[in-house]
Amino acid sequence: MDADLTTHRRPRPRWLAPRWLATGGAVVLAGVLGTALMLQNGGSACAAPPSSAKHSGKATFYDLAGTQGNCSFDPPADDLYVALGNDEYSGGAACGSYLDVTGPEGKVRVKVFDRCLECATGHLDLSRTAYKKIGAEIDGIIPITYKTVPNPSGVGPISFEFKEGSSQYWFAVQPDNTGNAVKSLEAKSSGGSWKSATRTDYNFWLIESGAGSGPFQIRMTDVYGNTVTAKGIELLPQQTQKTSVRFTGGSVAVQTEAAAPAAKKKSPAAKKAASPSASATKSPAVKKAAPSTTSVAPLPEATTEDAQDLALTAGTATSHC
């Protein structure tokens, strides 16, 4: 997301958005909804973002048709993004992370940007641009391997945008350019105490009772334990505020930086007031989509690179079903 202002809105459900496949020259609709997949041990639904271990599956492609994805991000400038099925989308927990996807004709790095309701675990729905980098468009469906990229290079610094309607009474902010998936977010207004936010499935972090009038300090921790704190974030709905902090690089130390001056303003700042602290909460995971009817390749053997990636994710909730 750049400094230009955009009006964020909760995106329409993906089942209303067009998702077309080109298979053998014919255009067909990809996938159908079915029963939820369940874990064998305990029977509970499995919902977790892809881990940095290597996974095998299949890829299709779709065109965004001018809309935002379910992560509420604007499309990346390079047009390289991916929609995940309900289980791997995990209630928005995967938003903003990056996957390396390898297909028959190469490898591409994509931003987790959207949700695919009809996609089962292992089924990635890529942007057409991303798909064409790793496979032939006419095939429509290709076998792939993929994995999450911890601390991807060239991502950041982090920016923030408050949702339309945000005020001292209702705090709703979205971080972007995080590179890694965000595990927790807290905010503190001037003179106030830290309040914990809850992530929505459309990837905004909410404090329902508000967090004061700002300016805010916003403290985030990613799934690898990196923590960053940005200062001077103003309560300016629908306005991108860039900072100089970033998760990427593998640092686990708290970084504290002032936010850069805000971009052009679209809506007035909300009225100011103070607010007490609130307890931390977690967003619920969503149920899984239907299992795929397309067979997938077996999991490839582990490599030294896999072992290094797995070491980064030790102790985090990133296991893949």
C-alpha angles and dihedrals in degrees: 000000000000131000093272112107122251130180108240117210133168102273120241115259113278092238087070093052121086116252111178130178127205105217119170089338093304123109113231135169113255120237136331133241117259144156121319120261115241134203114251093225107065098350095250122143114263114227121165136128117257113279127225090259114102116264131188128220143111137288134215128173140230141182118241093218093214098302134115120254123245090268086068092232123137110246112278115255092242092052091231109137142128139215116216130205119255095268096051093037083058100191092310095310092124095050115125096016123116132234130201106217122192121197138167093288105036147301132295134185115223136184119236099244111147149022126245110204095193096047119103125208109300094023111114120189106207131193110263089247092055094044093053090056092063106026148017112279092218091062093065093194125047135176114250145173120215144173140178115262113227113216096356113207122242095029123122163329096212121249131193134211128184118221121246108272095032113144141151085283099049122033117197119162136164124206117207135186090036094138091202126061112266117238101184141003130196131180135199127190123211107291092004135104131252116283123192121231129213121224118234124213088251089058105252120126113229136200100185095199093047130244103242133270100299159189085193140206108216118199121192135181122199128213091267095055098258111144127198132178123201120196133202098033107162126214095249112142118217093011125116114230116192124207136187096238126103140175096212119099098057099262114153095189121105110258117202119194137156119251118251118248112288122256126242112317123241102173131026120259115262123251117278130247140140125256135196124239124273134206123260119261136182128227116242120248119242125239121265126261126239120293116261120254092209117093117236134210119263119265110274121239117274118262134200088259090055091052091053092049092048090053089059092054098046110132096015129112097246102114115141124223 
